Protein backbone atom coordinates (compact mmCIF):
# COMPACT_ATOMS: atom_id res chain seq x y z
CA UNK A 1 0.00 0.00 0.00
CA UNK A 2 1.99 2.93 -1.28
CA UNK A 3 1.79 6.23 0.56
CA UNK A 4 1.34 9.06 -1.88
CA UNK A 5 -0.47 12.28 -2.31
CA UNK A 6 -2.93 12.38 -5.18
CA UNK A 7 -3.17 12.00 -8.90
CA UNK A 8 -4.62 15.50 -8.86
CA UNK A 9 -1.87 17.63 -7.36
CA UNK A 10 -2.86 21.09 -8.50
CA UNK A 11 -4.73 23.43 -6.17
CA UNK A 12 -5.87 25.74 -8.95
CA UNK A 13 -9.48 26.75 -8.57
CA UNK A 14 -11.78 26.73 -11.57
CA UNK A 15 -14.70 29.12 -11.61
CA UNK A 16 -17.21 28.98 -8.78
CA UNK A 17 -20.08 28.32 -11.19
CA UNK A 18 -18.27 25.44 -12.89
CA UNK A 19 -17.55 23.82 -9.52
CA UNK A 20 -21.21 24.26 -8.58
CA UNK A 21 -22.18 22.67 -11.90
CA UNK A 22 -20.05 19.59 -11.23
CA UNK A 23 -21.44 19.31 -7.70
CA UNK A 24 -25.02 19.70 -8.95
CA UNK A 25 -24.60 17.13 -11.74
CA UNK A 26 -22.96 14.60 -9.42
CA UNK A 27 -25.64 15.12 -6.74
CA UNK A 28 -28.46 14.79 -9.28
CA UNK A 29 -26.91 11.62 -10.70
CA UNK A 30 -26.78 10.09 -7.22
CA UNK A 31 -30.35 11.11 -6.39
CA UNK A 32 -31.76 9.89 -9.70
CA UNK A 33 -29.91 6.56 -9.60
CA UNK A 34 -31.05 5.94 -6.00
CA UNK A 35 -34.61 6.85 -7.03
CA UNK A 36 -34.46 4.35 -9.90
CA UNK A 37 -33.21 1.70 -7.48
CA UNK A 38 -36.04 2.59 -5.07
CA UNK A 39 -38.56 1.99 -7.87
CA UNK A 40 -37.02 -1.44 -8.47
CA UNK A 41 -37.81 -2.43 -4.86
CA UNK A 42 -41.40 -3.23 -5.84
CA UNK A 43 -40.09 -6.78 -6.25
CA UNK A 44 -40.41 -7.07 -2.47
CA UNK A 45 -44.00 -5.78 -2.24
CA UNK A 46 -45.50 -9.30 -2.33
CA UNK A 47 -42.32 -11.12 -1.41
CA UNK A 48 -42.58 -14.26 0.74
CA UNK A 49 -39.96 -13.61 3.42
CA UNK A 50 -38.74 -17.14 4.05
CA UNK A 51 -35.35 -16.04 5.41
CA UNK A 52 -36.42 -13.25 7.78
CA UNK A 53 -34.92 -10.40 5.75
CA UNK A 54 -37.64 -7.93 6.81
CA UNK A 55 -39.65 -6.89 9.83
CA UNK A 56 -42.76 -4.74 10.17
CA UNK A 57 -40.75 -1.51 10.49
CA UNK A 58 -41.88 1.76 11.98
CA UNK A 59 -45.67 2.05 12.17
CA UNK A 60 -45.78 5.68 11.00
CA UNK A 61 -43.77 4.85 7.87
CA UNK A 62 -46.11 2.06 6.83
CA UNK A 63 -43.45 -0.02 5.06
CA UNK A 64 -41.46 -3.07 6.04
CA UNK A 65 -37.80 -2.63 6.99
CA UNK A 66 -34.71 -4.36 5.61
CA UNK A 67 -32.97 -6.19 8.50
CA UNK A 68 -30.85 -8.62 6.46
CA UNK A 69 -27.54 -7.02 7.50
CA UNK A 70 -26.63 -8.58 10.84
CA UNK A 71 -24.07 -5.94 11.85
CA UNK A 72 -26.60 -3.11 11.97
CA UNK A 73 -27.05 -3.30 15.79
CA UNK A 74 -25.84 -0.65 18.25
CA UNK A 75 -25.79 -0.96 22.06
CA UNK A 76 -24.58 1.92 24.22
CA UNK A 77 -23.54 1.59 27.88
CA UNK A 78 -24.04 4.61 30.14
CA UNK A 79 -21.59 5.97 32.72
CA UNK A 80 -20.86 9.41 34.21
CA UNK A 81 -17.67 11.45 33.81
CA UNK A 82 -16.85 15.12 34.21
CA UNK A 83 -19.22 17.68 32.72
CA UNK A 84 -17.15 18.65 29.68
CA UNK A 85 -16.44 15.11 28.59
CA UNK A 86 -20.00 14.04 29.22
CA UNK A 87 -21.34 16.98 27.23
CA UNK A 88 -19.05 16.20 24.29
CA UNK A 89 -20.02 12.56 24.46
CA UNK A 90 -23.73 13.42 24.45
CA UNK A 91 -23.36 15.77 21.47
CA UNK A 92 -21.41 13.15 19.53
CA UNK A 93 -23.90 10.49 20.50
CA UNK A 94 -26.76 12.65 19.24
CA UNK A 95 -24.87 13.09 15.98
CA UNK A 96 -24.35 9.37 15.46
CA UNK A 97 -27.86 8.47 16.61
CA UNK A 98 -29.15 10.92 14.04
CA UNK A 99 -27.38 9.01 11.28
CA UNK A 100 -28.50 5.72 12.80
CA UNK A 101 -32.16 6.70 12.54
CA UNK A 102 -31.71 8.31 9.12
CA UNK A 103 -30.31 4.98 7.91
CA UNK A 104 -33.09 3.08 9.70
CA UNK A 105 -35.65 5.26 7.93
CA UNK A 106 -34.06 4.66 4.53
CA UNK A 107 -34.11 0.90 5.13
CA UNK A 108 -37.91 1.14 4.97
CA UNK A 109 -37.70 2.37 1.38
CA UNK A 110 -34.44 1.13 -0.13
CA UNK A 111 -33.78 -2.59 0.35
CA UNK A 112 -30.07 -2.45 -0.34
CA UNK A 113 -29.09 -5.58 1.57
CA UNK A 114 -32.00 -7.90 0.83
CA UNK A 115 -31.83 -7.46 -2.95
CA UNK A 116 -28.24 -8.74 -2.98
CA UNK A 117 -29.61 -12.22 -2.24
CA UNK A 118 -31.73 -12.08 -5.40
CA UNK A 119 -29.27 -11.88 -8.26
CA UNK A 120 -31.98 -12.49 -10.86
CA UNK A 121 -33.65 -9.23 -9.82
CA UNK A 122 -30.33 -7.36 -9.90
CA UNK A 123 -29.67 -8.84 -13.35
CA UNK A 124 -32.86 -7.28 -14.68
CA UNK A 125 -32.29 -3.78 -13.28
CA UNK A 126 -31.80 -0.99 -15.80
CA UNK A 127 -28.46 0.77 -15.79
CA UNK A 128 -29.57 3.69 -13.63
CA UNK A 129 -31.17 1.40 -11.04
CA UNK A 130 -28.05 -0.78 -11.03
CA UNK A 131 -25.81 2.24 -10.46
CA UNK A 132 -28.20 3.36 -7.73
CA UNK A 133 -27.86 -0.04 -6.07
CA UNK A 134 -24.08 0.21 -6.26
CA UNK A 135 -24.08 3.64 -4.67
CA UNK A 136 -26.53 2.54 -1.95
CA UNK A 137 -24.39 -0.50 -1.15
CA UNK A 138 -21.38 1.72 -0.53
CA UNK A 139 -23.34 4.44 1.25
CA UNK A 140 -25.05 2.01 3.63
CA UNK A 141 -21.71 0.40 4.42
CA UNK A 142 -20.32 3.88 5.10
CA UNK A 143 -23.29 4.91 7.28
CA UNK A 144 -23.02 1.70 9.27
CA UNK A 145 -19.37 2.26 10.08
CA UNK A 146 -19.88 5.96 10.81
CA UNK A 147 -22.30 4.90 13.55
CA UNK A 148 -20.20 1.97 14.79
CA UNK A 149 -16.82 3.73 14.68
CA UNK A 150 -18.29 7.03 15.81
CA UNK A 151 -19.99 5.69 18.92
CA UNK A 152 -16.95 3.59 19.83
CA UNK A 153 -14.56 6.53 19.40
CA UNK A 154 -16.89 8.66 21.56
CA UNK A 155 -16.75 6.04 24.31
CA UNK A 156 -12.96 5.99 24.06
CA UNK A 157 -12.94 9.78 24.37
CA UNK A 158 -14.58 9.49 27.80
CA UNK A 159 -11.52 7.56 29.01
CA UNK A 160 -9.14 9.91 27.19
CA UNK A 161 -8.23 7.24 24.64
CA UNK A 162 -7.52 8.49 21.13
CA UNK A 163 -9.30 6.10 18.79
CA UNK A 164 -9.36 6.29 14.99
CA UNK A 165 -12.14 8.58 13.82
CA UNK A 166 -15.07 7.62 11.61
CA UNK A 167 -14.56 7.20 7.86
CA UNK A 168 -15.02 9.94 5.29
CA UNK A 169 -18.00 9.84 2.96
CA UNK A 170 -17.48 7.66 -0.10
CA UNK A 171 -19.28 10.18 -2.33
CA UNK A 172 -16.42 12.68 -1.97
CA UNK A 173 -13.39 10.37 -2.45
CA UNK A 174 -12.17 9.37 -5.88
CA UNK A 175 -8.69 7.93 -5.33
CA UNK A 176 -7.74 4.46 -4.09
CA UNK A 177 -5.09 5.83 -1.73
CA UNK A 178 -7.52 8.25 -0.09
CA UNK A 179 -10.21 5.57 0.27
CA UNK A 180 -7.81 3.24 2.06
CA UNK A 181 -6.41 6.08 4.14
CA UNK A 182 -9.71 7.59 5.28
CA UNK A 183 -12.25 4.78 5.46
CA UNK A 184 -10.92 2.20 7.93
CA UNK A 185 -8.26 4.35 9.54
CA UNK A 186 -7.38 1.79 12.19
CA UNK A 187 -6.64 -0.88 9.61
CA UNK A 188 -4.69 1.62 7.50
CA UNK A 189 -2.48 2.67 10.44
CA UNK A 190 -1.86 -0.97 11.34
CA UNK A 191 -0.82 -1.81 7.77
CA UNK A 192 1.47 1.20 7.50
CA UNK A 193 3.14 0.73 10.88
CA UNK A 194 3.62 -3.03 10.99
CA UNK A 195 3.84 -4.11 7.34
CA UNK A 196 4.40 -1.30 4.82
CA UNK A 197 7.09 0.79 6.56
CA UNK A 198 9.22 -2.13 7.87
CA UNK A 199 9.29 -3.77 4.44
CA UNK A 200 9.93 -0.52 2.60
CA UNK A 201 12.87 0.31 4.89
CA UNK A 202 14.35 -3.16 4.59
CA UNK A 203 17.65 -3.23 2.69
CA UNK A 204 16.64 -6.62 1.31
CA UNK A 205 13.83 -5.05 -0.74
CA UNK A 206 15.33 -1.63 -1.41
CA UNK A 207 14.99 -1.84 -5.22
CA UNK A 208 11.28 -2.67 -5.25
CA UNK A 209 10.37 -1.99 -1.62
CA UNK A 210 7.18 0.01 -2.26
CA UNK A 211 5.78 -2.51 -4.70
CA UNK A 212 6.52 -5.51 -2.47
CA UNK A 213 5.27 -3.66 0.62
CA UNK A 214 1.98 -2.88 -1.14
CA UNK A 215 1.67 -6.46 -2.33
CA UNK A 216 2.24 -7.76 1.21
CA UNK A 217 -0.33 -5.34 2.65
CA UNK A 218 -3.00 -6.47 0.23
CA UNK A 219 -2.09 -10.11 0.79
CA UNK A 220 -2.69 -9.54 4.51
CA UNK A 221 -6.00 -7.76 3.74
CA UNK A 222 -7.07 -10.71 1.59
CA UNK A 223 -6.33 -13.22 4.35
CA UNK A 224 -7.80 -10.96 7.05
CA UNK A 225 -11.15 -10.49 5.32
CA UNK A 226 -11.50 -14.13 4.29
CA UNK A 227 -9.97 -16.32 1.60
CA UNK A 228 -12.84 -16.11 -0.87
CA UNK A 229 -12.94 -15.40 -4.58
CA UNK A 230 -14.84 -12.10 -4.26
CA UNK A 231 -12.35 -10.90 -1.63
CA UNK A 232 -9.47 -11.91 -3.91
CA UNK A 233 -10.96 -9.94 -6.82
CA UNK A 234 -11.51 -6.94 -4.53
CA UNK A 235 -7.94 -6.93 -3.21
CA UNK A 236 -6.45 -7.62 -6.66
CA UNK A 237 -8.33 -4.71 -8.28
CA UNK A 238 -7.32 -2.45 -5.40
CA UNK A 239 -3.68 -3.47 -5.72
CA UNK A 240 -3.75 -2.81 -9.46
CA UNK A 241 -5.50 0.52 -8.87
CA UNK A 242 -2.90 1.60 -6.33
CA UNK A 243 -0.12 0.72 -8.79
CA UNK A 244 -1.77 2.69 -11.60
CA UNK A 245 -2.33 5.65 -9.28
CA UNK A 246 1.29 5.65 -8.16
CA UNK A 247 2.49 5.48 -11.75
CA UNK A 248 0.32 8.54 -12.45
CA UNK A 249 1.73 10.35 -9.43
CA UNK A 250 5.30 9.55 -10.54
CA UNK A 251 4.60 10.88 -14.02
CA UNK A 252 2.94 13.95 -12.54
CA UNK A 253 6.09 14.78 -10.58
CA UNK A 254 8.39 14.65 -13.60
CA UNK A 255 9.77 17.88 -15.04
CA UNK A 256 8.99 16.83 -18.61
CA UNK A 257 5.34 16.31 -17.74
CA UNK A 258 5.09 19.75 -16.13
CA UNK A 259 6.85 21.27 -19.11
CA UNK A 260 4.30 19.78 -21.52
CA UNK A 261 1.38 20.88 -19.35
CA UNK A 262 2.67 24.44 -19.04
CA UNK A 263 3.16 24.56 -22.79
CA UNK A 264 -0.30 23.37 -23.88
CA UNK A 265 -2.71 23.65 -20.94
CA UNK A 266 -3.76 26.24 -18.41
CA UNK A 267 -3.86 25.30 -14.75
CA UNK A 268 -7.65 24.93 -14.88
CA UNK A 269 -7.52 22.65 -17.90
CA UNK A 270 -4.80 20.66 -16.17
CA UNK A 271 -7.19 20.02 -13.32
CA UNK A 272 -9.88 18.96 -15.78
CA UNK A 273 -7.40 16.62 -17.49
CA UNK A 274 -6.46 15.01 -14.18
CA UNK A 275 -10.13 14.45 -13.33
CA UNK A 276 -10.70 12.90 -16.77
CA UNK A 277 -7.80 10.52 -16.21
CA UNK A 278 -9.03 9.64 -12.72
CA UNK A 279 -12.60 8.84 -13.84
CA UNK A 280 -11.92 5.33 -15.26
CA UNK A 281 -9.88 4.53 -12.15
CA UNK A 282 -12.83 5.58 -10.00
CA UNK A 283 -15.06 3.21 -11.98
CA UNK A 284 -12.68 0.31 -11.32
CA UNK A 285 -12.56 1.28 -7.64
CA UNK A 286 -16.35 1.21 -7.43
CA UNK A 287 -16.58 -2.18 -9.17
CA UNK A 288 -13.99 -3.67 -6.81
CA UNK A 289 -16.10 -2.54 -3.85
CA UNK A 290 -19.21 -4.14 -5.38
CA UNK A 291 -17.36 -7.47 -5.31
CA UNK A 292 -16.49 -6.87 -1.66
CA UNK A 293 -19.96 -5.72 -0.57
CA UNK A 294 -22.23 -7.83 -2.76
CA UNK A 295 -20.21 -10.92 -3.54
CA UNK A 296 -18.85 -12.42 -6.72
CA UNK A 297 -22.20 -12.82 -8.50
CA UNK A 298 -23.28 -9.20 -7.89
CA UNK A 299 -19.85 -7.93 -8.94
CA UNK A 300 -20.03 -9.94 -12.17
CA UNK A 301 -23.42 -8.39 -12.95
CA UNK A 302 -21.89 -4.90 -12.72
CA UNK A 303 -19.00 -5.95 -14.95
CA UNK A 304 -21.38 -7.44 -17.50
CA UNK A 305 -23.62 -4.36 -17.48
CA UNK A 306 -20.78 -1.88 -17.91
CA UNK A 307 -18.51 -3.76 -20.30
CA UNK A 308 -20.86 -5.94 -22.34
CA UNK A 309 -24.51 -4.90 -22.07
CA UNK A 310 -24.03 -1.14 -21.92
CA UNK A 311 -23.66 1.02 -25.02
CA UNK A 312 -20.89 3.54 -25.62
CA UNK A 313 -23.45 6.23 -24.90
CA UNK A 314 -24.34 4.88 -21.44
CA UNK A 315 -20.67 4.27 -20.64
CA UNK A 316 -19.80 7.83 -21.67
CA UNK A 317 -22.59 9.21 -19.48
CA UNK A 318 -21.36 7.14 -16.53
CA UNK A 319 -17.79 8.38 -16.99
CA UNK A 320 -19.06 11.96 -17.22
CA UNK A 321 -20.81 11.67 -13.86
CA UNK A 322 -17.70 10.09 -12.36
CA UNK A 323 -15.72 12.98 -13.85
CA UNK A 324 -18.02 15.36 -11.93
CA UNK A 325 -17.44 13.26 -8.80
CA UNK A 326 -13.68 13.69 -9.23
CA UNK A 327 -14.12 17.47 -9.35
CA UNK A 328 -16.25 17.38 -6.19
CA UNK A 329 -13.63 15.22 -4.46
CA UNK A 330 -10.76 17.53 -5.45
CA UNK A 331 -12.68 20.65 -4.37
CA UNK A 332 -13.60 19.16 -0.98
CA UNK A 333 -10.03 18.02 -0.42
CA UNK A 334 -8.72 21.50 -1.29
CA UNK A 335 -11.23 23.05 1.10
CA UNK A 336 -10.04 20.72 3.88
CA UNK A 337 -6.41 21.67 3.25
CA UNK A 338 -7.25 25.37 3.42
CA UNK A 339 -9.23 24.81 6.62
CA UNK A 340 -6.31 22.92 8.24
CA UNK A 341 -3.84 25.68 7.35
CA UNK A 342 -5.99 28.28 9.08
N, C-alpha and C positions, 0 to 999 in steps of 0.2 A: 504494500500500500504506500505509494509514493507521496511524500508531502510536497505540495506545490501550491502555487497561488491560484491562478485561474487562466483559462484560455482567453478570457476577455480581460486584458490588463489595463486598457485605457480607462481613464476617469473623465473623459470628455463628455459633456452633457449635450445631447441633442435638444431640440426645441421642446418646451413644456407641452405644447399641444400634440407633438408627435409621441412623446412619452405617454400622455393621457390616452392617445389613440391606441397604442399597443396594450396598455392596461385595460382599456374598455373592450377591445376585441378579445383579449385573452379571457377576461371575466365573462363576457357573453358566451364564448365558446364553452367554458366550463358549465355555466348555468344551463345552456341549451342541451348539452350532452347529458347532463344529470337529469334534466326534464325528460329527455327521450328515454333514458333508462328507467325513470319512474313510470312512464307509460307502459313499458314492457313488463312491469310487475303485475299486470292483470293476470298473468299466468297463475299467480297464487291466490286469486280471488276464490276459486272453488277447489283449492288444492287439499287433498287428503293428507293431513300431517302425520304420517306414520312414524316419523323419527323425532318428533317433538321439537321442530325448528321454530315454532311460534308459540306465543301465549296470547291471552286476550288483550293485553296492552292497556293503555290508559283509557278509562271510560269516556272522558271528555273528547278524546281524539276520535274514537269510534272505529279504529282499525287495529288489526292484530299486529304484534310486534315481533321482529326478528330476534331470536335469542340463540341462534345456532353457533355463535362464537362463545366458547366457554371461558375465555379470559376476561370478558367484559363484566367483572364483578369487583366492587370496591368496598372495603371495610375500613373504617377509621376509628382507632382507639382515641380516647379523650383523657388528657392529663392537664395539669395547671402549672405554668411557669410564670416568669415575671411578665409585667403588663405589656412591655414593648414586644417581646417575642410572641406572646400570646395574640396580640393584636395583629402582628404581621402574619402569623399562622392562620388566623381567622380570615383575613383578607385574601390570602392565597387560596385557602380552602374554598371560599366563596367563588373565586375565579375558576378553580378546577371543577367545582360542583356545577357551575354554570355550563361548562363545556360537556360535563357528563350528561346533564339533562337535555342539552341541545342535541347531543348524539342520540340519547334515548328517544327523543321526539322524532328524529329523522328515521330511526329504525322502524317507526310505524308506517312510513311511506316508501322508503327505499330499502329493499331487501337484499342488501349487498352480499351478505354472507350466505344466505340460504340458496340463492340462485347459482352459486358456485358448485353446488351438488347436482345441478341439472344442466349438464353440458349441452344437451340437445336444445334447450331453450336459449342458452348463450350462443350456440351455433346459428340460430335463426334471427338473432338481433341484427338490426341495421347498423351501419357503421357508426352513426352518431350515438345510438344507444350502447353499442359496444365500447366506444370511447368513454361514454359516461360511466359505464360499469367499471372500467379501468381506473378512472379518476376516483370514483367512490371507494374502490378497494383500497387505494393508497390513502385517501383522506380519512377513512374510518380507522385504518391502522395507525395513522398519525394521531387522530383524536384519542384513540384508546391509550396510546403511550404518553400523550400529554397529560391525561388524567392520572395514569399509573405512576409515571415518573414524577409528575408535579406534586402529587400528594405525598409520595415517599420523600422527595427532597424537602418538602415543607416540614415533615416530621423530623428529618435529620437536622433541619435548621433549629428546631427547638432545643436540641442537645448540642448546638454549635458544631455540627458536623457538616462539612462542605461536600455535598453530593453533586454529581453531574446534573445539570439542569435539563429541562424538558427539550424535546427536539424542536427544530424549526420547521415551519410549514412546508410541505412538499410542493405546494403550488408556486413557491417563490425561489426554488433551487433548481438549477439546470445543469450543474456539473457533478460528475461522479464523486470527485474529491470532496466537494462541499456536502454532498448527501451523506457520505460516510463520516465526515467530520462532525456534522451537526445533527444527525438523527439519533443514533445510539452513541452518545458521547462517552459513556463508560466503557463500552466495548472498544471504541476508537482509541481511547487513552491506554487501555490495556495492550492493544495490538502495537501501538507505537512504542510504549515503554519496554515491553518484554519480548517483542519479536522483531519489529521493524528496525529500531535503532541499534540493538546489539548486532544484528546481522549486517546492517549497512556499515557499521564501524569495524567489522571484522576484517583483518588483513587478508584472510583466506578468500573473501569474496569481493575484494576491492575493485575489480574490473567490471563486475556486473552486480554490485551490491544492492542497488535500488531495485533492479528487476527481480533478483532472487528473494529479496526481503518482501516485496509485494506478493510474489508467488507463494511464499511461506505463509504470509498473513491470510491470504484467501484460502489456502489449503486448510489452515486452522479454522477459518470461518465455515468452510464446507463440513468439516468433521463436527464442529460445535453445534451447528444447526441440524445435523442429521444427514447420514450418508444415503441420500435419495437422488433420483435423477433430476427432479425439478430444482433441488438445491444445487446440484452440480452445474446445471445450465445457468442458474442465477449467478453463482460465483464465477463461472467461466466468462460470462458476458460482462460482469463487473470488472474482472481482471483485464479483459481485452479493452474495455472502455477506459480504464485508468491508464493503460499503456498508450492508447491513442491520444488521450488528453495530455499526457506528459510529452509525447512527441510534438503536439501542437504548441505546448508551452515552450519547449526547447527551440522550436522554429521561431516562435514569437520573440524570443530573447536575442536572436541573432542580429548582427548589424546589417547584413544584406537584406534581411526581411524588412527591417525598419527603413532602410534606404529605398526599397521598392514602394513601400506604403507611402512614404513622404513624397515620393515622386508622382504617384498616380492618384492617391486618395487623400481626402481631407480626414481630419480626426473623427468627424461624425460618421463618414462613410466607412472608416475603419471599424468603428464600433458595430455598424450594421453588418459588415463583412464577417466579423467575429461571431455575431449572433446567427448569421446564416450557416456558418461552418459548425456551430454548436448544435443546431437544430436536429440533424440526423443522429447525433450522439445522444441527445435527450430522448429521442424516440427509442433507441436501443436500450437506454437506461430504464425507460418506462416498461418496455417489454420484459426485461430481465426481472423487474419487480412483480410483474403479473405471474411469472413462473413461480416466484417465491410465495406470493400471497394466495394464488388460486390453484396452484398445482400444474403439473405437466400438461394435462388435457386442456385447461383453460388457456395456458400460455400458447399452446399450439394453435388454438382458435384465433388468437390475436395475430400470430405470425401469418396464418393462412389468409385472414381478412386483409391485412396490410400488404402482403407481398404477392398474393395470388388472386384473391377475389376482388380487391379494390382496383379502381381505374387510376390512371395517371392524374386525372382531375381530383379525385378524392384524396390521393396521396399528397398532391401539391397543396390542397387546402389544409390537410393535417399538418404538413411541415410549416405552412404559413402561421398557423395558430401556435405551434411550438416556437417559431421564430419570435412571435409576440411575447411568449412566456420567457424566452431568453432575455428580451429587453426588460421585462418586469423584474426578473431576477437580478440583472446587472444594476438596474436603478435602485432596487431595495438594498443591495449590497453596498453600493456607493453611499446611500443615505446612512447606513449603519456605520461606515467608516468615518463619515463626517461627524456623526453624533459622538463616536468614541473619541475623536480628536478634540472635541470641545470639552 
